[in-house]
């Protein structure tokens, strides 16, 4: 009865290891699933994918493929963001919002039709029962609808399931109804249940995590089913062309690097960041983390990992247990992760190095203590410097993030930032520079008055009370961001060359 209730109603629910009976009857034996990504790129970033997914295999494809295979599905991976299957010009055409919108409205586009036919050929759908597409740029959902229309014309009637970044401002409700199923949020369990129902010829009904169109309200009915990190199987890299990825990360390692995540949530409370998972965590059991790393090393000869956690250090007891088990494994792993400067100790950093940590990414964000206090960053510059020194002494290299263009930032703040970076050159091996992007569900978006701000008259962004408007702040931010990026690029290029020479020696 509990399984029937959870599987039949679009509720927000959390799936834990204790709920495994929820999936006990699932059997995907004989089901052939094609899991595809790309090939569209954002039209305003020629030659680049919006999520830089040519760097290494996408984490979400790895997790979903692994979950489906755990229930005996046959999964084919089609990552069209890498390799030479599509030229940059073709990828940009599939990311051209205006062109896609015109085609969806009925305008004839012979070249686009030919490109869709090429895409269908690359998908190799003759041996597929279900097509799953993951949206990673804003144009993807539009191209998926056109692909669905083209598939019908070509005689392919297989179900299409879309997940990822599909719910964008460019995606009309009427178009969404042409796609068979839309998965919202964490897709592993909803997709598995949906595939099980389709595989055995059962009506899927209303599943948690699967979005449906409500005829009465003329809108989406969405829900999410979140899951414990412990229900995920070990990553299965079968079917990924590991040689196709560039691995052009800042760490200068060379060779295959696999993304892996075992912590969801962030201990920081920065006002400019979104509210999702603030002060809330999902952590995979340390023994399962070590099991996963061992499995990837033994099955796929992988020993370099790019951990995609918001922060490695979310709790002293957790990090101690994890590091103890990683050190005890005595494996030649090399990894990097994000780390929170607050609360880190030198002893922990030494253990991280012993466990294989080579790089840590720190969020400086702003070197101004004034802005740090205003936006709840809560780390003084002198304390941040102390952490960088501890990390360097432990033998760990440092990269940092800086955010330019925050409201109330002055030219003097940027001058001070550059002076700080230059003065601590020996402690910082790489600088990532981001221009401030307004996030509506951040503290600054939901309660702007707390920070001396008010909603912009343009409907997006925030104006400074008694200061710059959002439009003025954006223009100033672009100029200052360009300046800081030029400084960072000169240093980062030198660091890459230095690291490459050091590695060869």
C-alpha positions as CSV (number, residue, x, y, z in Angstrom):
1,X,0.0,0.0,0.0
2,X,2.8,2.4,0.8
3,X,4.5,1.7,-2.5
4,X,1.2,2.2,-4.4
5,X,0.6,5.5,-2.6
6,X,4.1,6.8,-3.3
7,X,4.0,5.7,-6.9
8,X,0.5,7.0,-7.8
9,X,0.5,10.5,-6.5
10,X,2.6,13.6,-7.5
11,X,3.8,14.3,-4.0
12,X,7.1,15.7,-2.7
13,X,8.8,12.7,-1.1
14,X,12.2,11.5,0.1
15,X,13.5,8.1,-0.7
16,X,15.9,6.4,1.8
17,X,17.6,3.0,2.0
18,X,14.8,1.9,4.4
19,X,12.3,2.4,1.5
20,X,14.0,-0.1,-0.9
21,X,10.7,-2.1,-1.1
22,X,9.5,0.9,-3.0
23,X,11.5,-0.5,-5.9
24,X,11.5,-4.2,-5.0
25,X,9.3,-5.2,-7.9
26,X,11.1,-3.2,-10.5
27,X,12.6,-5.4,-13.3
28,X,14.0,-3.8,-16.4
29,X,15.5,-7.0,-17.9
30,X,15.4,-6.8,-21.7
31,X,14.5,-3.1,-21.7
32,X,16.7,-1.0,-24.1
33,X,17.1,2.6,-23.1
34,X,19.1,5.3,-25.0
35,X,20.3,8.0,-22.7
36,X,21.4,11.0,-24.8
37,X,22.8,14.5,-24.3
38,X,23.3,17.3,-26.8
39,X,24.4,18.4,-29.3
40,X,23.1,22.0,-28.9
41,X,25.2,24.8,-27.6
42,X,24.1,28.2,-26.4
43,X,24.0,30.5,-29.5
44,X,25.6,33.4,-27.6
45,X,28.7,31.3,-26.7
46,X,30.0,30.1,-30.1
47,X,32.0,26.9,-29.8
48,X,31.1,26.3,-26.2
49,X,28.5,24.2,-24.5
50,X,26.5,26.0,-21.8
51,X,27.7,23.6,-19.1
52,X,31.2,22.9,-20.5
53,X,30.2,19.2,-20.7
54,X,33.1,18.3,-23.0
55,X,35.5,18.5,-20.0
56,X,34.5,15.1,-18.5
57,X,31.6,12.6,-18.6
58,X,28.5,14.3,-17.2
59,X,27.8,13.3,-13.6
60,X,24.0,13.1,-14.2
61,X,24.4,10.7,-17.1
62,X,26.7,8.5,-15.1
63,X,24.2,8.4,-12.1
64,X,21.1,7.7,-14.2
65,X,22.8,5.1,-16.4
66,X,24.1,3.4,-13.3
67,X,20.7,3.4,-11.6
68,X,18.9,1.9,-14.6
69,X,21.6,-0.8,-15.0
70,X,21.2,-1.7,-11.4
71,X,17.7,-2.8,-12.3
72,X,19.0,-4.7,-15.4
73,X,18.2,-2.3,-18.1
74,X,20.4,-2.2,-21.2
75,X,21.6,1.4,-21.5
76,X,23.2,3.0,-24.5
77,X,25.0,6.3,-23.9
78,X,24.9,9.0,-26.6
79,X,26.8,12.1,-25.5
80,X,26.8,14.3,-28.6
81,X,28.5,17.2,-26.8
82,X,31.8,15.6,-27.4
83,X,33.6,14.1,-30.4
84,X,33.1,15.2,-34.0
85,X,29.6,13.9,-34.6
86,X,28.4,17.5,-35.1
87,X,30.3,20.5,-36.3
88,X,30.3,23.7,-34.2
89,X,28.0,25.3,-36.8
90,X,25.5,22.5,-36.5
91,X,25.5,22.6,-32.7
92,X,25.0,26.3,-32.8
93,X,22.0,25.9,-35.2
94,X,20.4,23.5,-32.7
95,X,20.9,26.1,-30.0
96,X,19.5,29.1,-32.0
97,X,16.4,29.9,-30.0
98,X,14.8,32.2,-32.6
99,X,15.3,29.6,-35.4
100,X,13.9,26.8,-33.2
101,X,10.9,29.0,-32.2
102,X,10.2,29.8,-35.9
103,X,10.3,26.1,-36.8
104,X,8.0,25.2,-34.0
105,X,5.6,27.8,-35.2
106,X,5.5,26.2,-38.6
107,X,8.2,27.9,-40.7
108,X,9.8,25.5,-43.1
109,X,13.5,25.0,-42.5
110,X,15.0,22.4,-44.8
111,X,18.5,22.7,-43.3
112,X,17.2,22.2,-39.8
113,X,15.1,19.2,-40.9
114,X,18.3,17.7,-42.4
115,X,20.1,18.3,-39.1
116,X,17.4,16.6,-37.2
117,X,17.6,13.6,-39.5
118,X,21.3,13.5,-38.9
119,X,20.7,13.6,-35.2
120,X,18.2,10.7,-35.5
121,X,20.8,8.7,-37.3
122,X,23.4,9.3,-34.6
123,X,21.0,8.1,-31.9
124,X,20.7,4.7,-33.6
125,X,17.1,4.1,-32.4
126,X,16.5,0.9,-34.2
127,X,17.5,-1.0,-31.1
128,X,15.9,1.2,-28.5
129,X,12.6,0.9,-26.6
130,X,12.7,4.3,-24.7
131,X,14.6,7.5,-25.6
132,X,15.7,9.6,-22.6
133,X,17.1,13.1,-23.4
134,X,18.8,15.4,-20.9
135,X,18.5,19.1,-21.4
136,X,21.6,21.1,-20.5
137,X,21.1,24.4,-22.3
138,X,18.0,26.6,-22.6
139,X,17.4,25.7,-26.3
140,X,17.4,21.9,-25.7
141,X,13.7,21.5,-24.9
142,X,12.7,23.3,-28.1
143,X,15.0,21.1,-30.2
144,X,13.6,18.0,-28.4
145,X,10.0,18.9,-29.5
146,X,11.2,19.3,-33.1
147,X,13.1,16.0,-32.8
148,X,9.9,14.3,-31.6
149,X,7.9,15.6,-34.5
150,X,10.6,14.4,-36.9
151,X,10.7,11.0,-35.3
152,X,7.0,10.6,-35.8
153,X,7.4,11.5,-39.5
154,X,10.1,8.9,-39.8
155,X,7.9,6.2,-38.2
156,X,9.6,6.0,-34.7
157,X,6.9,5.7,-32.1
158,X,9.0,5.1,-29.0
159,X,8.4,7.1,-25.8
160,X,10.5,10.2,-25.2
161,X,11.4,11.1,-21.6
162,X,13.0,14.5,-21.0
163,X,14.9,15.6,-17.8
164,X,17.4,18.1,-16.8
165,X,17.1,21.8,-17.6
166,X,13.8,21.7,-19.5
167,X,11.6,24.2,-17.6
168,X,12.8,27.4,-19.1
169,X,11.1,30.7,-20.1
170,X,11.5,29.8,-23.7
171,X,9.5,26.5,-23.4
172,X,5.8,26.9,-24.0
173,X,3.3,24.7,-22.2
174,X,1.7,23.7,-25.5
175,X,5.0,22.4,-26.8
176,X,5.7,20.4,-23.7
177,X,2.6,18.3,-24.4
178,X,4.3,16.9,-27.5
179,X,6.9,15.3,-25.3
180,X,5.7,12.1,-23.6
181,X,7.1,12.5,-20.1
182,X,9.0,15.3,-18.2
183,X,11.0,14.4,-15.2
184,X,11.6,17.1,-12.5
185,X,14.5,17.3,-10.1
186,X,16.5,14.1,-9.1
187,X,15.5,11.8,-11.9
188,X,17.0,8.4,-11.0
189,X,14.0,6.9,-9.1
190,X,11.1,8.6,-11.1
191,X,12.8,7.5,-14.4
192,X,13.3,4.0,-13.1
193,X,9.6,3.7,-12.0
194,X,8.4,5.2,-15.3
195,X,10.6,2.8,-17.4
196,X,9.3,-0.1,-15.3
197,X,5.7,0.8,-16.0
198,X,6.2,1.3,-19.7
199,X,8.3,-1.8,-20.0
200,X,5.6,-4.0,-18.5
201,X,2.7,-2.2,-20.3
202,X,1.2,-0.7,-17.2
203,X,-0.3,2.9,-17.2
204,X,2.3,5.0,-15.3
205,X,-0.3,7.1,-13.6
206,X,0.9,10.0,-11.5
207,X,4.5,9.4,-10.3
208,X,6.3,11.6,-7.9
209,X,9.0,13.5,-9.8
210,X,7.2,13.2,-13.2
211,X,5.6,16.5,-14.4
212,X,2.1,16.4,-16.0
213,X,0.1,19.0,-17.7
214,X,-3.1,19.9,-15.9
215,X,-6.0,20.6,-18.3
216,X,-8.0,22.6,-15.8
217,X,-5.3,25.0,-14.7
218,X,-3.6,24.9,-18.1
219,X,-0.3,24.6,-16.3
220,X,2.3,22.2,-15.1
221,X,1.8,20.0,-12.0
222,X,5.3,19.4,-10.8
223,X,6.7,17.5,-7.8
224,X,10.0,16.1,-6.7
225,X,11.2,12.9,-5.2
226,X,14.5,13.4,-3.5
227,X,16.7,10.5,-2.5
228,X,19.3,9.6,0.1
229,X,22.8,9.5,-1.4
230,X,23.1,5.9,-0.1
231,X,20.6,4.5,-2.5
232,X,22.8,5.2,-5.5
233,X,24.8,2.2,-6.9
234,X,28.5,2.5,-7.6
235,X,29.2,4.6,-10.8
236,X,29.1,2.5,-14.0
237,X,31.2,4.1,-16.7
238,X,30.4,1.4,-19.3
239,X,29.4,2.9,-22.6
240,X,31.2,6.3,-22.1
241,X,34.0,7.0,-24.6
242,X,36.4,8.2,-21.9
243,X,39.0,9.2,-24.6
244,X,36.5,11.7,-26.1
245,X,36.6,14.2,-23.3
246,X,39.1,17.0,-23.0
247,X,39.7,17.0,-19.2
248,X,40.8,20.6,-19.6
249,X,40.4,21.4,-15.9
250,X,42.6,23.8,-14.0
251,X,44.4,21.0,-12.2
252,X,46.8,20.2,-15.0
253,X,46.8,16.5,-14.3
254,X,46.4,15.0,-17.8
255,X,44.5,11.8,-18.4
256,X,41.0,10.6,-17.5
257,X,39.3,12.5,-14.7
258,X,35.9,11.3,-13.5
259,X,33.3,13.6,-11.7
260,X,31.9,12.2,-8.5
261,X,29.6,13.6,-5.8
262,X,28.9,12.3,-2.4
263,X,27.6,15.5,-0.5
264,X,24.6,17.6,-1.4
265,X,24.2,20.8,0.5
266,X,26.2,23.8,1.5
267,X,27.1,25.0,5.1
268,X,27.5,28.6,4.0
269,X,24.7,31.2,4.1
270,X,25.8,33.7,1.5
271,X,23.0,36.1,0.6
272,X,23.7,36.1,-3.1
273,X,23.5,32.3,-3.4
274,X,20.2,30.4,-3.9
275,X,18.4,28.8,-0.9
276,X,18.5,25.2,-2.1
277,X,20.2,22.9,0.4
278,X,21.5,25.8,2.6
279,X,22.4,24.3,6.0
280,X,20.8,21.0,4.8
281,X,23.0,18.1,3.8
282,X,22.8,14.7,2.2
283,X,26.0,12.7,2.6
284,X,26.9,9.3,1.3
285,X,28.2,6.9,3.8
286,X,32.0,7.0,3.9
287,X,32.3,3.2,3.4
288,X,30.2,3.6,0.2
289,X,32.3,6.4,-1.0
290,X,35.5,4.4,-0.7
291,X,33.7,1.4,-2.3
292,X,32.8,3.5,-5.3
293,X,36.3,4.8,-5.7
294,X,37.7,1.3,-5.5
295,X,35.1,0.0,-8.0
296,X,35.9,2.7,-10.6
297,X,39.7,2.1,-10.2
298,X,39.3,-1.7,-10.5
299,X,36.7,-1.8,-13.3
300,X,37.8,1.2,-15.4
301,X,41.4,1.9,-14.4
302,X,40.4,5.4,-13.1
303,X,42.4,7.0,-10.2
304,X,41.7,10.8,-10.7
305,X,38.5,12.2,-9.5
306,X,36.9,15.7,-9.7
307,X,34.6,15.8,-6.6
308,X,31.6,18.0,-7.3
309,X,30.5,18.7,-3.7
310,X,29.5,22.2,-2.7
311,X,32.0,21.7,0.2
312,X,34.0,18.8,1.4
313,X,34.0,19.9,5.0
314,X,30.4,19.8,6.2
315,X,31.0,18.1,9.5
316,X,34.0,17.2,11.6
317,X,32.8,13.6,12.4
318,X,31.9,12.9,8.8
319,X,35.1,14.2,7.2
320,X,37.2,12.4,9.8
321,X,35.5,9.0,9.2
322,X,35.8,9.5,5.4
323,X,39.4,10.5,5.4
324,X,40.3,7.7,7.8
325,X,38.8,5.1,5.4
326,X,40.4,6.7,2.3
327,X,43.8,6.7,3.9
328,X,43.4,3.1,5.0
329,X,42.6,2.1,1.4
330,X,46.2,3.0,0.5
331,X,45.3,3.7,-3.1
332,X,47.1,6.2,-5.4
333,X,44.0,8.4,-5.8
334,X,44.3,12.0,-6.8
335,X,41.3,14.3,-6.3
336,X,40.1,17.9,-6.0
337,X,37.1,19.4,-4.3
338,X,35.5,22.6,-3.1
339,X,36.2,23.5,0.5
340,X,34.8,25.9,3.0
341,X,37.4,28.1,4.7
342,X,35.3,28.4,7.9
343,X,36.1,25.6,10.4
344,X,38.9,23.9,8.6
345,X,41.9,22.8,10.6
346,X,45.5,22.1,9.5
347,X,45.2,18.5,10.8
348,X,42.3,17.9,8.5
349,X,44.2,19.4,5.5
350,X,47.1,17.1,6.2
351,X,44.8,14.1,6.3
352,X,43.2,15.3,3.0
353,X,46.6,15.4,1.4
354,X,47.4,11.9,2.7
355,X,44.0,10.7,1.2
356,X,45.0,12.0,-2.2
357,X,43.8,15.6,-2.3
358,X,45.9,17.7,-4.8
359,X,43.7,20.8,-5.3
360,X,41.1,22.6,-3.3
361,X,38.8,25.3,-4.6
362,X,38.0,28.1,-2.1
363,X,35.3,30.7,-2.3
364,X,36.9,34.0,-1.6
365,X,34.1,35.7,-3.5
366,X,35.1,39.2,-2.3
367,X,38.2,40.4,-0.5
368,X,36.2,43.3,1.0
369,X,35.4,42.6,4.7
370,X,32.6,45.3,4.3
371,X,30.9,43.4,1.5
372,X,31.5,40.1,3.3
373,X,29.6,41.3,6.4
374,X,26.8,42.8,4.3
375,X,26.2,39.6,2.3
376,X,26.7,37.1,5.1
377,X,30.0,35.7,3.8
378,X,31.3,35.6,7.3
379,X,35.0,35.1,6.6
380,X,37.6,37.8,7.3
381,X,40.3,38.3,4.8
382,X,43.1,37.6,7.3
383,X,41.4,34.3,8.2
384,X,41.1,33.4,4.5
385,X,44.8,34.0,4.1
386,X,45.6,31.8,7.1
387,X,43.6,29.0,5.5
388,X,45.5,29.3,2.2
389,X,48.8,29.1,4.1
390,X,47.7,26.0,6.0
391,X,46.6,24.3,2.7
392,X,49.9,25.2,1.1
393,X,51.9,23.8,4.0
394,X,49.9,20.6,3.8
395,X,51.0,20.2,0.1
396,X,47.6,21.1,-1.4
397,X,47.3,23.6,-4.3
398,X,44.7,26.3,-4.1
399,X,42.2,27.8,-6.6
400,X,39.8,30.5,-5.6
401,X,36.5,32.0,-6.8
402,X,35.9,35.7,-7.0
403,X,32.6,37.4,-7.8
404,X,32.7,40.8,-9.4
405,X,29.8,43.2,-9.7
406,X,28.0,42.7,-6.3
407,X,25.7,45.6,-5.4
408,X,27.6,48.4,-3.5
409,X,31.0,47.1,-4.8
410,X,33.3,50.1,-5.7
411,X,36.3,50.5,-7.9
412,X,38.4,50.7,-4.8
413,X,37.1,47.3,-3.8
414,X,38.3,45.8,-7.1
415,X,41.6,47.6,-6.7
416,X,42.0,46.1,-3.3
417,X,41.1,42.6,-4.6
418,X,43.8,42.8,-7.2
419,X,46.3,44.0,-4.7
420,X,45.3,41.1,-2.4
421,X,45.7,38.5,-5.2
422,X,49.1,39.9,-6.2
423,X,50.3,40.0,-2.6
424,X,49.4,36.3,-2.1
425,X,50.5,35.0,-5.5
426,X,52.5,32.2,-4.0
427,X,49.4,30.8,-2.3
428,X,47.0,30.8,-5.2
429,X,47.5,28.6,-8.3
430,X,44.3,29.4,-10.2
431,X,41.6,32.2,-10.1
432,X,38.1,31.7,-11.3
433,X,36.3,35.0,-12.1
434,X,32.5,35.3,-12.2
435,X,30.3,38.3,-12.7
436,X,27.5,38.6,-10.2
437,X,24.3,37.0,-11.5
438,X,21.1,37.9,-9.7
439,X,19.3,34.8,-8.3
440,X,15.6,35.4,-7.4
441,X,15.4,32.8,-4.7
442,X,18.5,34.0,-2.9
443,X,18.2,36.1,0.3
444,X,19.0,39.2,-1.7
445,X,16.1,38.3,-4.0
446,X,13.5,37.4,-1.4
447,X,14.4,40.1,1.2
448,X,16.4,42.8,-0.7
449,X,15.5,45.5,1.9
450,X,17.7,43.6,4.4
451,X,20.7,44.5,2.3
452,X,19.8,48.1,1.3
453,X,18.3,47.0,-2.0
454,X,14.9,47.0,-3.8
455,X,13.5,45.1,-6.7
456,X,14.5,46.7,-10.0
457,X,11.8,48.5,-12.0
458,X,12.8,46.3,-15.0
459,X,11.5,43.2,-13.2
460,X,14.8,41.5,-12.8
461,X,17.7,42.3,-10.5
462,X,18.0,44.7,-7.6
463,X,18.6,48.5,-7.4
464,X,20.8,50.0,-4.7
465,X,18.8,52.3,-2.5
466,X,20.4,55.7,-3.0
467,X,22.9,54.1,-5.4
468,X,23.2,52.5,-8.8
469,X,20.3,50.9,-10.6
470,X,20.5,47.3,-11.7
471,X,21.3,48.3,-15.3
472,X,24.0,50.6,-14.2
473,X,25.5,48.0,-11.8
474,X,25.5,45.5,-14.7
475,X,27.5,47.8,-17.0
476,X,30.0,48.6,-14.3
477,X,30.2,45.0,-13.3
478,X,31.0,43.9,-16.9
479,X,33.9,46.5,-17.1
480,X,35.4,45.4,-13.8
481,X,34.9,41.7,-14.5
482,X,36.9,42.2,-17.8
483,X,39.7,43.8,-15.9
484,X,39.9,41.1,-13.2
485,X,39.7,38.3,-15.8
486,X,42.6,39.8,-17.8
487,X,44.6,39.7,-14.6
488,X,43.6,36.2,-13.8
489,X,44.1,34.8,-17.3
490,X,47.7,36.0,-17.4
491,X,48.5,34.3,-14.1
492,X,46.5,31.2,-14.8
493,X,48.3,30.6,-18.2
494,X,51.6,30.9,-16.4
495,X,50.5,28.4,-13.8
496,X,49.3,25.9,-16.4
497,X,52.6,26.0,-18.2
498,X,54.5,25.7,-14.9
499,X,52.4,22.8,-13.7
500,X,52.8,21.0,-17.1
501,X,56.6,21.4,-17.0
502,X,56.7,20.2,-13.4
503,X,54.6,17.2,-14.2
504,X,56.8,16.2,-17.2
505,X,59.9,16.5,-15.0
